[in-house]
Amino acid sequence: MQMSKDEITKSILNMFTGNEVMFAYYCGSISYQTADEKSDIDVTVVLQDFNGLIHTNLGNVDIFCYGYNTFVKRQAMSEDIPLYNLIYA
């Protein structure tokens, strides 16, 4: 069963208590409108009070979480960010 937007939001807020969620958005096939029945849900989360990046999942929801500074480096295509996170998040 697929999680609703509200369930995803609640899970993200509970997962990162103590860190301010600056913003979150869908990425991957949903954002490109190429999702099909086999697609998972990809979400990018940017936290104010977090350093680095982590990738976790909630069933069929992949969460790519970045600290603000790491997210800015990602946008600049920094070599400090793993290729997987540059391409898929």
C-alpha positions as CSV (number, residue, x, y, z in Angstrom):
1,M,0.0,0.0,0.0
2,Q,1.3,3.4,-1.0
3,M,1.8,6.1,1.7
4,S,-0.1,9.3,1.3
5,K,1.6,12.7,1.1
6,D,0.4,13.5,4.7
7,E,1.8,10.1,6.0
8,I,5.1,10.8,4.3
9,T,5.3,14.3,5.7
10,K,4.5,13.0,9.2
11,S,7.1,10.3,9.0
12,I,9.8,12.7,7.8
13,L,9.0,15.1,10.7
14,N,9.1,12.3,13.2
15,M,12.3,10.8,11.7
16,F,14.2,14.1,12.0
17,T,13.0,15.5,15.3
18,G,15.4,18.1,16.6
19,N,16.3,19.2,13.0
20,E,14.4,22.0,11.2
21,V,13.0,20.7,7.9
22,M,13.6,23.5,5.5
23,F,11.8,21.9,2.6
24,A,11.1,18.6,1.0
25,Y,10.1,17.6,-2.5
26,Y,9.4,14.7,-4.7
27,C,12.2,13.6,-7.0
28,G,12.7,10.7,-9.4
29,S,10.0,9.3,-11.6
30,I,7.1,11.1,-9.8
31,S,8.7,14.5,-10.4
32,Y,9.4,13.7,-14.1
33,Q,5.9,12.2,-14.5
34,T,7.3,8.9,-15.7
35,A,6.1,6.8,-12.7
36,D,4.3,3.5,-13.4
37,E,2.9,0.8,-11.2
38,K,6.4,-0.5,-10.3
39,S,7.8,2.9,-9.3
40,D,8.7,3.8,-5.8
41,I,8.4,7.3,-4.3
42,D,11.6,9.4,-4.0
43,V,11.7,12.4,-1.7
44,T,14.5,14.9,-1.1
45,V,14.6,16.5,2.4
46,V,16.8,19.4,3.4
47,L,17.5,20.1,7.1
48,Q,18.8,23.2,8.6
49,D,20.6,21.7,11.6
50,F,22.2,18.6,9.9
51,N,25.6,17.9,8.4
52,G,26.1,15.6,5.5
53,L,23.6,13.3,3.8
54,I,21.8,10.1,4.5
55,H,19.6,7.8,2.4
56,T,16.9,5.8,4.1
57,N,13.6,4.3,3.2
58,L,10.1,3.7,4.5
59,G,8.9,0.7,2.5
60,N,8.4,2.1,-1.1
61,V,9.5,5.6,-0.1
62,D,13.2,6.5,-0.6
63,I,14.3,9.5,1.4
64,F,17.4,11.4,0.4
65,C,18.2,13.7,3.4
66,Y,20.7,16.5,3.1
67,G,22.1,19.2,5.5
68,Y,21.7,22.6,3.9
69,N,25.4,23.0,3.1
70,T,25.6,19.6,1.6
71,F,22.5,20.3,-0.5
72,V,24.1,23.5,-1.8
73,K,27.2,21.5,-2.8
74,R,24.9,19.0,-4.5
75,Q,23.4,21.7,-6.6
76,A,26.9,22.8,-7.7
77,M,27.7,19.2,-8.6
78,S,30.5,19.0,-6.0
79,E,32.9,16.0,-6.2
80,D,32.4,15.7,-2.4
81,I,28.9,14.3,-3.0
82,P,28.6,10.6,-4.1
83,L,27.5,10.2,-7.7
84,Y,24.4,8.3,-6.8
85,N,23.1,11.3,-4.8
86,L,23.9,13.7,-7.5
87,I,22.0,11.8,-10.1
88,Y,19.0,10.3,-8.3
89,A,18.0,12.8,-5.7
